[in-house]
Amino acid sequence: MATLTIRLPDAQRDRLAAMAARQGISLNKLMQELSVRALAEHDTEMRFRIRAARGDLRKGLKLLDKLDSS
């Protein structure tokens, strides 16, 4: 496991610590959970972009038109 040091304004760090406390977890655990969410969001976007690049625009628009008409 790696250690990562980040610099944050004191107010931001205090808000994150308060958020962690409200959830009953450590600040470290909160940062782990937030990073997992960020990576999952990034991976989802990348999969979408890859699929969109391989897709056929006309077929996609035709499918959307078909959905609109039902």
CYANA upper distance limits for C-alpha pairs under 8 A (distance plus 0.5 A):
  8 LEU  CA     12 GLN  CA      6.82
  8 LEU  CA     13 ARG  CA      6.60
  9 PRO  CA     13 ARG  CA      6.85
 10 ASP  CA     14 ASP  CA      6.57
 11 ALA  CA     15 ARG  CA      6.73
 12 GLN  CA     16 LEU  CA      6.75
 13 ARG  CA     17 ALA  CA      6.60
 14 ASP  CA     18 ALA  CA      6.63
 15 ARG  CA     19 MET  CA      6.65
 16 LEU  CA     20 ALA  CA      6.68
 16 LEU  CA     27 LEU  CA      7.47
 16 LEU  CA     30 LEU  CA      8.47
 17 ALA  CA     21 ALA  CA      6.63
 17 ALA  CA     26 SER  CA      8.21
 17 ALA  CA     27 LEU  CA      6.01
 18 ALA  CA     22 ARG  CA      6.67
 19 MET  CA     23 GLN  CA      6.91
 20 ALA  CA     24 GLY  CA      6.62
 20 ALA  CA     25 ILE  CA      5.70
 20 ALA  CA     26 SER  CA      6.26
 20 ALA  CA     27 LEU  CA      5.94
 20 ALA  CA     29 LYS  CA      8.43
 20 ALA  CA     30 LEU  CA      6.29
 21 ALA  CA     25 ILE  CA      6.41
 21 ALA  CA     26 SER  CA      7.38
 21 ALA  CA     27 LEU  CA      8.28
 25 ILE  CA     29 LYS  CA      6.68
 25 ILE  CA     30 LEU  CA      7.16
 26 SER  CA     30 LEU  CA      6.78
 27 LEU  CA     31 MET  CA      6.73
 28 ASN  CA     32 GLN  CA      6.81
 29 LYS  CA     33 GLU  CA      6.73
 30 LEU  CA     34 LEU  CA      6.63
 31 MET  CA     35 SER  CA      6.55
 32 GLN  CA     36 VAL  CA      6.75
 33 GLU  CA     37 ARG  CA      6.85
 34 LEU  CA     38 ALA  CA      6.71
 35 SER  CA     39 LEU  CA      6.59
 36 VAL  CA     40 ALA  CA      6.59
 37 ARG  CA     41 GLU  CA      6.64
 38 ALA  CA     42 HIS  CA      6.66
 39 LEU  CA     43 ASP  CA      6.54
 40 ALA  CA     44 THR  CA      6.60
 41 GLU  CA     45 GLU  CA      6.74
 42 HIS  CA     46 MET  CA      6.66
 43 ASP  CA     47 ARG  CA      6.66
 44 THR  CA     48 PHE  CA      6.70
 45 GLU  CA     49 ARG  CA      6.64
 46 MET  CA     50 ILE  CA      6.64
 47 ARG  CA     51 ARG  CA      6.67
 48 PHE  CA     52 ALA  CA      6.46
 49 ARG  CA     53 ALA  CA      6.55
 50 ILE  CA     54 ARG  CA      6.96
 51 ARG  CA     55 GLY  CA      6.59
 52 ALA  CA     56 ASP  CA      8.46
 55 GLY  CA     60 GLY  CA      8.07
 56 ASP  CA     60 GLY  CA      6.72
 57 LEU  CA     61 LEU  CA      6.65
 58 ARG  CA     62 LYS  CA      6.53
 59 LYS  CA     63 LEU  CA      6.63
 60 GLY  CA     64 LEU  CA      6.76
 61 LEU  CA     65 ASP  CA      6.66
 62 LYS  CA     66 LYS  CA      6.69
 63 LEU  CA     67 LEU  CA      6.77
 64 LEU  CA     68 ASP  CA      6.68
 65 ASP  CA     69 SER  CA      6.78
 66 LYS  CA     70 SER  CA      7.08
